[in-house]
Amino acid sequence: MSRHEHNYSCTAADGHRQIVAFLTEGDFVGVGFPRHEDCALEAVTDCELHLIERRVLDDQRKRDAELEHHIQQQVADALVRAQELVGLLGYRSVTGRLAAFLQREAERPRLVTVTASDEFRLRIPRQDLASFLATSTESICRSLYKLDRTAAIRLLRPDRYVILDNKLLETFADGDAIR
């Protein structure tokens, strides 16, 4: 991948689409996993993709230790993201999942842009965020407004927010906040 963001989604047997990853510049798709028939890649913004045939990549990996290391790191990073997603979707309420997602993005931004004034701009549509967090767009909106009403965050615009109280956000993420 190069430039901008992409959704990586899988479709269940019942036709339900679930975004399982947001990919950014430098991420690989299809490396390390043999079957992708039920998965799709969707560009969130204009993008540039580089297609490399599997056979060519495998041959190059045999000759280039640095490339092999980079690919192994990509697979390890993908597994960490999958593990984080499982933890994120675990037992939490929608507000808890959203709070945990916002906290994670504040610590390691992948899907937000942070300005000098600590303002976060979410670079993905709420509909995609809802799919990723296994809920509806309406539930994401309600949860954002709940976090705003409780002063955990301040919504500046639909795609922009500031974290006001990280401890309160953590409380929501841990599922301990008053509902």
N, C-alpha and C positions, 0 to 999 in steps of 0.2 A: 504494500500500500504506500502511496505517497500522497500527501496533501489531503487535508480535511477528514471528515468522519464518515463512517459506514456502519450500518446495522448488519449484524449477522444473526439471522433468524432461522428457526427450524419449525416445520409444520408437523403437527401431530396427526395421527390416523384420522381423527375426527375433523380435521381441517383447521384447527386452532393454530394461529401463528404466535410464536413466542420469541421475542428478541432475547438471545442468549449472550450477546456480547456487543459492545461498541468498539469498533476498531479505529485506530488513528494512525497517523503517519508512521511507517516503519513496521507495522504489524503484517504478519503473513496470514493467509487464509488457505486451508487445505493441507497444511504441512503437519504430518504426524497422525492424521486421522484418515482411515481408508475409505469411508463412505460419507458422501455428502449429497446423496440424491434428494433428500428431503429438506435440504438447507438452502438458503438464499442469501445473497449479499445485496444490499441496497445502499446506494449513495445518499447520504443526508444532504450533502452539498456537492458542488462540482468537484470532480476528483480525477485523478490519474491512476490507472491501474496498470500493473506490469504482469502479463501472463507468461508463465514459464512452464513448459511441459514437464510433467513429473519425471520422465526418463532423463531429460536434460539436467534437471535439478539434482536428481540422484547421482548422476555421473559427476557433476561438479562437486557435490558434497564429498565424494570419495577422494577427490584431488585437493580439496581446499579445507584445511582444518579450521580456519577462522570462520568460514561459511558454516561448516558443520556445528561449530560452537554457537554461532548466532542462531541457527535454526533450533538447536536444543534449548537455548535460552527462550526463544519464542514459544516453544511448546511448554516449557516450565511456567512462563508468564501466563499462558492461556489456562493452564491447570490452576494456578493461583487465582485467576479471575473467576474461574468456574467454582472454586471452593468458596470464594467470597460471595458469589451469587447465591449459593446454597445457604450460606449463613445469613445472608440478607433476607432471603425469602422464608427462612425458617418459621419461627413461631410468632413473629412480630405482627402488629396491626399495620395497616397501610401507612399511617402516620409514622409509626416506628421504622418501617422499611424506608420511607422517604427521608426521615431524619438521619438514619444510618448512611443512606446514599449521599446526602448533602455533606455529612461529616467526612466520609471517605474522599469525596471530591475536594473538600477543603484541604485535606492532608496531602493527597496525590492527584492533582487535577489532570483529568483526561477529557472530560466532557464539559468543562467550564473554563471560561477565561476569567482570570482574576485581574482587576484593575489596581492601580496604585492606591485607591481609596477603599480597598478590601471589598469591592463590589464584585459579585459573581454574575457572569452571564452564562446561562445554560445554552449550549450549542445544539441541543436536540429538541425536537418538538415534544410537548407534553404527552401526546399520543404514544410516542416511542418510549418515553420514560414509563408510562403506564404499562405498556407491554413488557418492558424489562422487569418491572416490579410486580408483574402478574396481578394487575388490577385494571380498573377503568380510568379513563381520562378524568371523569367527574370526581372519582375518589382522590386522584392526585390533586385536583383543584381544591377540593374540600380540605385535604391535609395541608396544602400550602397555606391556605387561609387560616387554618387552625394554628399552625406554627407562627403565623404572623400575629394572630390575635393574642397568643400567649407570650409574645415578645421574644420567642426563640430566634426568629428571623424577621426581617422587614422586607416585604415585597415592594420593589421599586417600580417594576413593570412585570408583565407576564413572564418574561424570560430573565429578569434581573432581581437579585436579592442580596441582602447583607446579613451575615450571621451576627446577631446581637448578643446572644447568651449561649455560648458553647456548652456549658454545663447543663442547661435546660434542654438543649438539642440532644445531648448525650442521654439525658433522662428519658426523653421520648424514644430514642434509639434502643435503650435498654428495656423499654416497655414498662417503665415505672411511673410515667407521667399520669396525671389525672386525665381521664378521658372525657 
